[in-house]
Amino acid sequence: MADNFSNLWTIIGDLTVTGLTQGAIYALIALGYTLVYGVLQLINFAHSEVFLVGAFGSVMVWGWLGYSSGAAAVPPLLVVIGMLLLGAVTASIFSGGTALIIERVAYRPLRRKNAPRLIFLITAIGASVAISEIVGLLVDRKVVSTPALVHQKFQVWFDPSDIGLNINSFGITNLQIGIVLCAIGMWLALDLFLNRTKFGLGIRSVAQDEDTAALMGVNKDRVIMLTFLLGGLAAGVAAVLYNLKFPQITFDMGFLLGIKAFTAAVLGGIGNLRGALVGGLVLGLVENWGAGFFGNDWMNVTAFVVLVVVLMFRPTGILGDSLGKARA
């Protein structure tokens, strides 16, 4: 045990940076779970496939541009930035469109029939499996590689010891910094949208009391569509960041990532945007620190054990306010 702790301390810097990077991706996906739950009090288990479709959409558009996984030459920085922006727009369109289709086809008919909550859950699981299998058929169930050039272009290391931070020397790449900043920026944009705009007020009013909101002239169907769209856009951004960090994607990767993101939402306080961000970052740190202490095989075990422990003492999560009660 002492040796494990000693080993953990020697690599704590790298584990922390990696954990924050992965946690930022979890947090972006978790935003979709927490938005839908905050408004409908439902768990949209098909949201993991919303992320999945966005990931394949961005890789597809890069392939159309000729930047496949086998591209040898690394283009100029401005070209790469243009690729990333195009990939992000494409992923957001694919993910946002998928989220709207799920809401329109799978959930709205059930809402109009006042179906029991269990039926929504079963429908969400069915939609998740169906979308995953459709993507699997389209890619022949093969592993798809992301363009290596985006990894190469941003693997520039910053040594914290250069500014006097000498806690067991570790490096940070521009890509890692960019992923964390993008996640924080996306969360901030959504937070401002919900708390400072008329549309955000409509979402919060439906989340707090949908019947009263309807009496005040709020169109509940439009609000719900907007909620799914916002979650889809966040998932699209997460998909591009995932493609930048990991060189390969598969048609069935959404399941585990979805469980992790849902765990992050619950850990932070599902129904709270700030909780989704905090929960994602905490989950990323915990699972990487656990892997460093116990070994990689225990990464997922550590993360879920911590979730159980936190919920035992704080059932509402770290930041447990609902979306309708969250303050600016």
N, C-alpha and C positions, 0 to 999 in steps of 0.2 A: 504493500500500500504506500509506503514511504517512497519507494522507487517510482511508482506511478505519479505521485504528487510532484516529485522532483522533475520527472520528464515533462509533466504538464506545464510546469513553470518555465521550462526552457523554450517551449513553443507557444506560450500563452499569447504572444503578440500576433503570430500568424493565425492562430485559431480565432482570436477575437475579430481580426479583419475579415477572415472567411465567413465567420458567423454573422457579422453585420451585413455582409454582401448577400448571403443566402436569405437572411432574415428580411432584408429589404424586398426581395422578390416575393417571399411569403406574404409580406404585409400588403403589397399591391394586389395580390390575388384575394387576400382576406377582405379587402375593401368591398368587393362584390358580394361576398357572403353577408357582411355586416349591413350593407345598404338594404338588401332585400329583406333581411330579417328585421331590420329596424322599421320597415314600412309594413310588411305583410306578416311578420312573426312566423316566417317559414324559412326552412333551410333549403336553399337551392343547390342540391348536390350535383346538378348538371353544370354548375359554374366552372368546375375543373375542365370540362370539355370546351367551354367558351374560351378559356386560356389556350387549350390545345389547338383549336382551330386558328387562333391568332398566330401561334408559333409556326405552324405549317404555312400560313399565308405569307408571312414575311420571308421565309426561306424560298417559297415559290417565286415571289417577285424578284428576289436577288438572283435566282436561277434564270429567270427570263432576261435579266439584264446582262447575263453572261458571267456573273460572279458566282461560280459554283464552288464546291468544296475543294476542287482541284486547281483553282486559279493560282497561278504561280507568282505573278508580279503583284506587288502591293501598290495600289494606286495612291495618288496624292491625298493629303488629309481632307481637303475640301470635298473630294469625290467620295471618300469614306463617310464623311458627315452627311452628305446628300443621300447616300445609301441608307444610313441609319434612319434619317428622317422619313425617307420613303417607306422603309420597312416598318417604322412605327405607325405611320398613317395607314398602311395596308393592314397591319395586324389589328389596329384599332377598328378599322372598317369591318374586317372579318369577325372579330370578337363581338363588337357591338351589334352587328347584324345577326349573329348567331344568338346572342342574348335576347334580342327582340323577337326572333322567331320562336324561341323557347317560351317566352312569355305569352305570345299570341296563340301558339298552337297547343302548348301543354298546360298552361296555367289559367289563362283567361276563361276557357269554357268551364273549368272546375270552379272558379270563383263565382261565375254567374249561376251555377247550380248549387252553390253553398256546400260543396263537397267537404267531407271530414278532412282534418289535417293529415291523417294517415294516407289518404288517397293522393294528396300533393306529394308526400314523401316518396311513395311508390312510383308516381309519375316522374319525379325528378331522377330517381335511380334509373328508371327505364330510358329516359331521354339521354342520360349520361352514357349508358352502355351503347345505345343506338348510335350516337354521334361518334363515339370512339371506334366502333366497328366500321362505320362508314369511312372515316379517315383511314382506318387500317386497309380497307379494300382499295381506296384510291391510291395508296402508296405501296400496295402489295405486301403490307406488313413488314416493310423493310426499315432498317435504321437510316435516317436521313441526316446527312452532315451539313452543318452550317459553314459558310465561307470562312476559310482560315484567315483571310486577310483582315477581317475585323478583329480577330484575336491578336494577330501580329501587330497591327497598327497601334493598339492601345496598351500593349504590354511594356509600358515604360515605368520603371521602378523609382519609388521615392524612399530614401532611407531616413527614418525618423531621427537617427543619431546625428544627422546633419544639423538639426536644430536643438541638439542637446538632450533628446529623448533616447535614453540608452537602456530601456527595459528589454533585455534579451533581444538583441538586434533582429529586426524583421523588416520586410518590405511591403510597400503598398503600391499597387498599379493604378494607372489612370482609369482603367476600366472599373476597378473596385470602387474608387472614389465616385466615378460617374454613376454607377448603379445606385449607390446609397443616396446621392444627391437627387437623382431622378425620382426615386421613391419618395423622398421627403417633399420634393417639389410637387409631385402628383397628389400626394396627400394634402398638402397645403392648398392647392388649387381646388380640390373637392371640398375641403373644410370651408374655404371662403365662399365657394358657390352655394353651399348649403346654408350658411349663416348670413350671407350678405346680399343675396339675390332674391327676386320674387319667386323664381322657380324653386329655389332652395327652401323658401318659406312654405311653399305648397307641399314639398316633400315632408318637411318636419311637421306640418299640420296634419297630414294624413297619418304619419307615424304616431302622432299623439292621440288623435281621435278622428277616425275617418268619417264617421257619421256627421259630426259637427263641421268638419271641413267641407263635406258635400253640401251641407246647408248654407255654408258661406260662399258657395259658388266654385269650389275647387273640383276640377274634373279628375276623379280618382283614377280612371283608366289611363289618362295621359301622364299622371304623376307616376304610376307604376311602370309605364313604359319608359319614362325618363330615368327612373331608378335602375331598371335593368340595363339601359343604355350606358349610364355612367359606370356601373359595375363592369360592363363589357369593355369600355374604353380603358379602364384601369387594368383589366386583364390583358388587353392588347399591348399596353406599355410593358407589363410584366413579361409578356411572351418575348418581346424583342430583347429585353435585358437578359432573359434566360438564354436566348440564342447566342448572345454575346459571350456569356460566361461559360456555357457548356457546348462542346463541339458537336454533339449528336442529340437528336430528338427521336422519339418513338411514338407510335400511335396510342400506346397504353400508358404513357408517362403521366397522364393527367390524374390518375387515381391517387397515387401516393402524394403528389403535389397538392391535390385538392384536400386530402386528409390533413396535410401539414398546414395548409392555409386556413382550413376550418378550425384546426387546433389553435392557431395563432389568434383567430377572431375570438374564440371562446376564452383563451388565456387573457387577452387584453380586455375583454368585456364586449361580447357580441352585441351589435346595435350601436356601437360607438366608434366613430372613425378614428379618433385618437387612440382608442384601445386597440384597433386593428394594427396600427403602426407600431405601438409599443409591444403588442403581443408577438408580431412578426420578428422584430429585432431580438426580443428576449428568447424566443424559440430558437432562432438561428444561433445565438450565443450558447444557450444551454446544450443543444445537441452537439455542437462542435467541441465545447469544453468537455462534455461527457465522453465524446469519442477520444479526445486526447488523454483522458484519465483512465477509462475502462477499455478502450479499443474501439475500432470502427464498427464492429458488430453490435455494440451497445448504443450506437448513436440514437436510433429511433426509440429504444427502450427508455433511455434517459429523458428524452424530450417528453414522452407521454407520462412518465412517472411524475415529472415536475408538474405537468398539467393537473394530474389528479391531486397532488399535494396542495397546489395553489387553490383549486376549487373546494377542497375540504375546508380551508380556512376563509376563503372569500368566494362564495358560489357565483357571484356576479362577475368575476374576473378582476383584473387589476384596476381597470377604469370601467365601472359597471353602469354608467348612465346610459339610458336608451337614446336612440337617435332623436326622438321627439323632445327629450328633455336636455339634450346636450347644449351647452352654452357656447357662444362664440369666444 
